Amino acid sequence: MTARRATPPAASGAILRRTRVVEAPAGPLPLDDLLVTRTPVIFRGLAGDWPLAAAGRKGALSAIDYLKRFDAGRPIVGYTGAPEIGGRYFYRDDMAGLNFEARRVSLGAYLDTIADHIDAAAPPSFYVGSTDLDAYLPGLRAENGLDLPPVVDGRDPPIVSIWLGNRTTAATHFDMSNNLACCLVGRRRFTLFPPEQVDNLYPGPLDPTPGGQVVSMVDPARPDLDRFPRFAEAAAAAEIAELEPGDVLFYPALWWHNVEALDPFNAMINYWWNAVPTFMDTPMTTLMHGMLSLRDRPEPEKAAWKALFDYYVFGPSDRPAAHLPAAAQGDLAPLDDLSARRLRARLLQRMNR
């Protein structure tokens, strides 16, 4: 038998790079400045003095009791998986469905269920994901919130959500918004991949998905490089953010991230925001329309369309109209709310023909 040759860490799927850590700034977080570098960063201890983090330092049950004080009594979606899934919310082995169930539950009762299993050696997996903080736990944000700059006119305010559960893993996925993830109870580990690694992450189906977004088919903790050999390249470009309670992680939109909650009870609050006017549509709509209209055309034709997209969409936004008088620019002029409505209406007419 030939001895198997040792491989370097990147080739074996190991991820060695650590996310940059900085001290928490004084005053509001500079959101627009964060978007300039477009790289993840950890603000160590920025949320360490929040009451929820303080309750968590007293123990999981103390944190659960604190959260229950704010329960509005509205049913939430609780995700439950058998002990055999190891807390990783994903597909069943046959890809015919998901490996967990979702049902409407009382938040207080669900937290009690988590508490009942705190000391279990191999408990079921319990998870509450992306739940609107103000709607379901009103008053919590008044005591636990980031100092952020005022909302710029024409933009939506950040979406603020809470994430709760025991030891769980959200499979590698991306979000369409920039993110500030505030780790408050329990430790979390984010494994982060730049957007250009999409081909090396082997994305799964567009529908159904475990959490609403397409996920990578590769488990970063146990990558099968025989089945997914290009993941070694993704691992070489990735970084790991290890968060303690009170730490805040920033990462830009479209960065892929695998999220592990590492303790018997974990709580996180996150802020999603986009630095664009509210009239702009989600690019995911454009991507799906591109699948309908471009993906299966002949390769030379696709190359020609790519050149047009580079000119009209991905190049400098003012270039297509720069040589035209203002009265002749039409849709090439900068968009505002009114022109966006008109353009959307024409698109709907064409789609409904």
C-alpha positions in Angstrom: 0.0 0.0 0.0 1.3 3.4 -0.9 1.6 5.8 2.0 -0.7 8.8 1.7 1.4 12.0 1.2 0.9 14.7 3.9 -0.9 17.7 2.5 -0.5 21.4 3.5 -3.3 22.8 5.8 -5.1 24.6 3.0 -5.2 21.5 0.8 -6.7 19.5 3.7 -9.5 22.0 4.2 -8.0 23.5 7.4 -8.8 27.2 8.0 -5.9 29.1 9.7 -6.6 32.8 9.3 -8.2 34.6 12.2 -10.5 37.6 11.8 -9.0 40.9 12.7 -9.8 42.1 16.3 -10.0 45.8 17.2 -10.9 47.7 20.4 -14.5 49.0 20.6 -14.6 52.6 19.3 -16.0 55.5 21.4 -19.3 56.8 20.1 -21.4 55.5 17.3 -20.0 52.7 15.1 -18.8 54.2 11.8 -21.0 52.0 9.5 -20.0 53.7 6.2 -16.3 53.4 7.1 -16.7 49.7 7.8 -18.0 49.2 4.2 -14.9 50.8 2.7 -12.6 48.0 3.6 -15.2 45.3 3.0 -13.5 42.8 5.3 -14.7 41.3 8.6 -13.7 42.7 12.0 -14.4 41.9 15.6 -15.1 44.7 18.1 -13.9 43.0 21.3 -16.2 43.5 24.2 -18.4 46.2 22.6 -21.6 44.7 24.0 -20.1 43.4 27.2 -22.0 45.7 29.5 -25.4 44.9 28.1 -27.8 43.5 30.7 -28.4 40.3 28.6 -24.6 39.7 28.5 -24.5 40.3 32.3 -27.3 37.9 32.9 -25.5 35.3 30.8 -22.4 35.6 32.9 -24.5 34.5 35.8 -25.5 31.3 33.9 -27.8 30.1 31.2 -30.9 30.0 33.4 -30.3 33.6 34.5 -30.2 34.7 30.8 -33.3 32.7 30.0 -35.2 34.3 32.9 -34.1 37.7 31.7 -35.3 37.1 28.2 -38.7 35.8 29.4 -39.4 39.2 31.0 -39.8 40.6 27.5 -41.9 37.9 25.9 -44.8 39.6 24.1 -46.8 36.3 24.0 -46.7 36.1 20.2 -45.9 32.6 18.8 -42.5 32.3 17.3 -41.0 29.7 14.9 -39.0 27.1 16.8 -36.7 24.7 14.9 -36.1 21.3 16.6 -33.7 18.6 15.4 -33.0 15.1 16.7 -29.7 14.6 18.7 -28.4 12.7 15.7 -28.0 15.8 13.5 -25.4 17.2 15.9 -27.1 20.6 15.9 -26.3 21.2 12.2 -29.4 22.4 10.4 -29.2 21.0 6.9 -30.7 18.5 4.5 -31.5 14.9 5.1 -29.0 12.5 3.6 -31.2 11.8 0.6 -31.7 15.5 0.0 -35.5 14.9 -0.1 -36.1 17.2 2.7 -34.7 19.0 5.7 -33.3 17.3 8.8 -35.3 19.3 11.3 -38.9 20.4 11.9 -40.3 23.9 12.3 -43.4 24.8 14.2 -45.1 27.7 15.9 -44.4 27.7 19.6 -44.6 29.9 22.6 -41.3 31.7 23.1 -41.5 31.3 26.9 -42.3 27.6 26.7 -39.6 27.0 24.1 -37.0 28.7 26.4 -38.2 26.5 29.2 -37.7 23.4 27.0 -34.1 24.5 26.3 -33.6 25.0 30.0 -34.9 21.5 30.8 -32.1 20.1 28.6 -29.2 22.4 29.7 -27.4 19.5 31.5 -28.3 16.8 29.0 -25.4 14.9 27.4 -27.0 14.6 24.0 -30.1 16.8 23.9 -32.3 17.6 20.9 -31.3 20.7 19.0 -33.3 23.8 19.7 -33.1 26.9 17.6 -34.9 30.2 17.2 -33.5 32.1 14.2 -33.9 35.7 12.9 -36.8 36.8 15.1 -37.8 40.4 15.0 -36.6 41.9 18.3 -39.1 44.7 18.8 -42.1 42.6 17.7 -41.5 39.6 19.8 -39.4 40.9 22.8 -40.5 44.6 23.0 -38.4 46.6 25.3 -35.3 44.4 25.1 -33.6 46.7 22.6 -34.0 49.7 24.9 -31.7 47.9 27.4 -29.5 46.1 24.8 -28.6 48.1 21.7 -25.7 49.4 19.7 -24.9 53.0 19.4 -25.3 53.6 15.7 -25.3 56.8 13.5 -28.6 58.4 12.5 -30.3 56.7 9.6 -29.4 58.5 6.3 -32.4 60.0 4.5 -33.7 57.6 1.8 -32.4 54.4 3.5 -34.2 51.9 5.7 -33.2 51.6 9.3 -31.3 48.4 10.3 -33.4 45.2 10.8 -32.7 44.0 14.4 -33.2 40.3 15.2 -32.5 37.8 17.9 -31.1 34.3 17.6 -31.5 31.8 20.5 -30.8 28.1 21.0 -28.5 25.5 22.4 -25.5 24.0 20.5 -26.5 24.6 16.9 -24.8 25.2 13.5 -26.2 27.3 10.7 -24.8 25.8 7.5 -22.6 28.1 5.3 -24.8 30.7 3.6 -24.7 34.4 2.6 -27.0 37.3 3.4 -27.9 40.2 1.1 -27.3 42.8 3.8 -24.3 43.9 5.9 -24.3 42.4 9.3 -23.3 43.3 12.9 -23.6 40.2 15.0 -23.6 40.8 18.8 -22.7 37.7 20.7 -24.3 38.1 24.1 -24.7 34.6 25.8 -22.5 31.7 25.0 -19.6 31.6 22.5 -19.9 31.6 18.8 -17.7 30.7 15.9 -18.1 32.2 12.5 -16.3 30.7 9.5 -16.2 33.4 6.9 -15.6 33.1 3.1 -15.3 36.0 0.6 -18.0 36.2 -2.0 -15.7 35.2 -4.9 -15.3 31.7 -3.3 -18.9 30.8 -4.4 -17.7 28.2 -7.0 -15.5 26.5 -4.4 -18.3 26.3 -1.8 -20.6 24.1 -3.9 -23.9 25.8 -3.3 -27.0 23.6 -2.9 -30.5 24.0 -4.2 -32.2 27.4 -4.4 -35.3 25.9 -2.9 -35.9 24.5 -0.3 -33.2 25.8 1.9 -32.7 25.3 5.7 -33.1 29.0 6.5 -34.2 30.9 3.4 -30.8 31.3 1.7 -28.9 28.9 -0.4 -26.3 26.9 1.6 -23.0 25.3 0.8 -23.0 21.6 0.6 -19.7 21.4 2.4 -19.4 21.0 6.2 -16.3 23.2 7.0 -15.7 21.2 10.2 -15.5 17.9 8.2 -15.0 18.7 4.6 -15.2 15.8 2.1 -12.4 16.8 -0.3 -12.9 13.7 -2.4 -16.5 14.9 -3.2 -15.7 18.7 -3.0 -12.1 19.1 -3.9 -12.3 22.9 -4.7 -13.2 23.6 -1.1 -9.5 23.5 -0.3 -9.3 26.8 -2.2 -12.2 28.3 -0.2 -10.5 27.2 3.0 -7.3 28.9 2.0 -9.2 32.2 1.5 -11.4 31.9 4.6 -11.1 33.2 8.2 -12.5 32.2 11.6 -14.0 34.6 14.0 -14.1 33.3 17.6 -16.6 35.3 19.6 -16.9 35.6 23.4 -20.0 37.1 25.0 -19.9 40.8 24.5 -18.0 40.7 21.2 -19.5 42.2 18.0 -18.6 40.9 14.6 -19.0 43.0 11.4 -19.0 41.3 8.0 -20.1 42.7 4.7 -23.1 41.6 2.5 -22.6 38.5 0.5 -19.8 37.0 2.6 -20.5 33.4 3.2 -20.6 32.3 6.8 -21.0 29.1 8.8 -22.2 29.9 12.4 -21.6 27.6 15.3 -23.2 28.3 18.7 -20.9 26.5 21.1 -22.6 26.4 24.6 -25.7 24.8 26.2 -27.5 28.2 25.7 -26.6 30.9 23.3 -28.2 34.3 22.4 -27.2 36.8 19.7 -28.7 40.0 18.5 -27.8 41.2 15.0 -28.3 44.2 12.8 -28.8 43.9 9.0 -28.5 47.0 6.9 -27.9 48.1 3.3 -26.2 51.4 2.3 -28.6 52.0 -0.6 -31.8 53.9 -1.2 -35.0 52.1 -0.3 -36.3 52.2 -3.9 -33.6 49.8 -5.0 -34.7 46.2 -5.6 -32.9 43.2 -4.3 -30.2 41.9 -6.8 -31.5 38.4 -6.2 -34.5 39.2 -8.4 -32.0 40.1 -11.2 -30.1 36.9 -10.6 -33.3 34.8 -11.0 -34.3 36.8 -14.1 -30.8 36.2 -15.5 -31.3 32.4 -15.0 -34.6 32.8 -17.0 -33.2 34.9 -19.8 -29.4 34.4 -20.1 -28.1 31.2 -18.5 -29.0 28.7 -21.2 -28.1 30.9 -24.2 -25.1 29.9 -26.5 -21.8 30.7 -24.9 -20.7 33.4 -27.5 -24.0 35.2 -26.9 -23.6 35.0 -23.1 -20.1 36.5 -23.5 -21.6 39.4 -25.5 -24.3 40.0 -22.9 -21.6 39.9 -20.2 -19.8 42.8 -22.0 -23.1 44.8 -22.0 -23.7 44.1 -18.3 -20.1 45.2 -17.5 -20.8 48.4 -19.4 -24.3 49.2 -18.1 -24.3 47.6 -14.6 -21.0 46.6 -13.2 -18.9 49.5 -14.6 -18.9 53.1 -13.3 -22.6 54.0 -12.8 -22.2 57.4 -14.6 -20.3 56.1 -17.6 -23.2 55.1 -19.9 -24.8 58.5 -19.7 -21.7 60.7 -19.5 -21.7 61.5 -23.3 -25.4 62.2 -23.5 -27.3 65.5 -22.8 -29.4 65.3 -19.6 -32.7 65.4 -21.6 -31.7 62.3 -23.6 -30.4 60.1 -20.7 -33.7 58.5 -19.8 -33.1 55.3 -17.8 -29.4 55.9 -17.9 -29.7 58.9 -15.6 -29.3 58.4 -11.8 -32.3 56.6 -10.3 -34.6 58.3 -7.8 -37.9 57.0 -6.3 -40.0 58.2 -9.2 -37.8 56.9 -12.0 -37.4 53.6 -10.2 -41.2 53.2 -10.0 -41.5 53.8 -13.8 -38.7 51.4 -14.6 -40.3 48.7 -12.3 -43.6 49.2 -14.0 -42.2 48.6 -17.4 -40.4 45.5 -16.2 -43.6 44.1 -14.8 -45.3 44.7 -18.1 -42.7 42.8 -19.9 -42.6 39.9 -17.4 -46.4 39.6 -17.6 -46.7 39.6 -21.3 
